[in-house]
Amino acid sequence: MERRYSMPGTYSELVEVEDEDGNISRDSAIVQVVDHSTTRRPYPSLHVSYYPSLDAQAGKPITFQARSFLQQYPSSPGGEERWDFGDGTTGVTRSDGNAQKLNRNGYSRIEHTYAKPGRYLVKVTRDGAAMYLDVPVY
């Protein structure tokens, strides 16, 4: 697989493979495309996670966390992470933008409860950065 990027930035790429029995597997990777002709800092990125990750159940809350890094835009210290939970619902959080390194409270947190079992593709964005999570709910 090959992909070209027309603009510098941080990208979250998602690969989905389906076998002949209909089983689907997904994986994601972070790609940073840098313009070496400029002295501009690296591009913003996000770290996102959720728990429980091995036994997420429909009808029970799942805690999602996010933190942005390498923010360079004026709006970043007050910026927001925008969540799309993949089931038609959305949310907004605000991490510290890594203003204080290693701050144990730097991650934003939001809870979400899925009504039905399934696989949900969660998308989180902030200031030009995006990240995806593949969340299986039983």
Residue pairs with C-beta under 8 A, 6 or more apart in sequence:
1 15
3 13
5 11
5 31
5 33
7 33
8 33
8 34
8 35
8 40
8 43
9 32
9 33
9 43
9 128
9 129
10 30
10 31
10 32
10 33
10 42
10 43
10 44
10 45
10 128
10 129
11 30
11 31
11 32
11 33
11 130
12 28
12 29
12 30
12 31
12 46
12 129
12 130
12 131
12 132
13 28
13 29
13 30
13 31
14 26
14 27
14 28
14 121
14 132
14 134
15 26
15 27
15 28
15 29
16 24
16 25
16 26
17 24
17 25
17 26
18 24
18 25
24 119
26 119
26 121
26 134
27 134
28 131
28 132
28 133
28 134
30 45
30 131
32 42
32 43
32 45
33 43
34 42
34 43
40 72
41 70
41 72
42 70
43 70
43 72
43 128
43 129
44 68
44 69
44 70
44 71
44 72
44 73
44 76
44 126
44 127
44 128
44 129
45 68
45 69
45 70
45 129
45 131
46 66
46 67
46 68
46 69
46 81
46 124
46 125
46 126
46 129
46 130
46 131
47 66
47 67
47 69
47 131
48 64
48 65
48 66
48 122
48 124
48 131
48 133
49 64
49 65
49 133
50 56
50 62
50 63
50 64
50 65
50 122
50 133
50 135
51 62
51 63
52 62
55 138
56 62
56 114
56 135
56 136
56 137
56 138
57 137
57 138
58 114
58 115
58 116
58 117
58 137
58 138
59 113
59 114
59 115
60 113
61 111
61 112
61 113
62 111
62 112
62 113
62 114
62 135
62 137
63 109
63 110
63 111
64 83
64 109
64 110
64 111
64 112
64 122
64 124
64 133
65 107
65 108
65 109
66 81
66 83
66 93
66 95
66 107
66 108
66 124
66 126
66 131
67 95
67 96
67 98
67 106
67 107
67 108
68 76
68 79
68 81
68 95
68 97
68 98
68 126
68 127
68 129
69 97
69 98
70 98
71 77
71 79
71 97
71 98
71 127
73 79
73 127
73 128
75 127
76 97
76 127
77 97
77 99
78 94
79 94
79 97
79 126
79 127
80 92
80 93
80 94
80 126
81 92
81 93
81 94
81 95
81 108
81 124
81 125
81 126
82 90
82 91
82 92
82 124
82 125
82 126
83 90
83 91
83 92
83 93
83 110
83 112
83 122
83 123
83 124
84 90
84 122
84 123
84 124
85 91
85 112
85 114
85 120
85 122
86 120
86 121
86 122
86 123
86 135
87 114
87 115
87 116
87 118
87 120
89 112
91 110
91 112
93 108
93 109
93 110
94 108
95 106
95 107
95 108
95 126
96 103
96 105
96 106
98 106
99 106
100 106
114 120
114 135
114 137
116 137
117 137
117 138
118 136
118 137
119 134
119 135
119 136
119 137
120 134
120 135
120 136
120 137
121 132
121 133
121 134
121 135
122 132
122 133
122 134
122 135
123 130
123 131
123 132
124 130
124 131
124 132
124 133
125 131
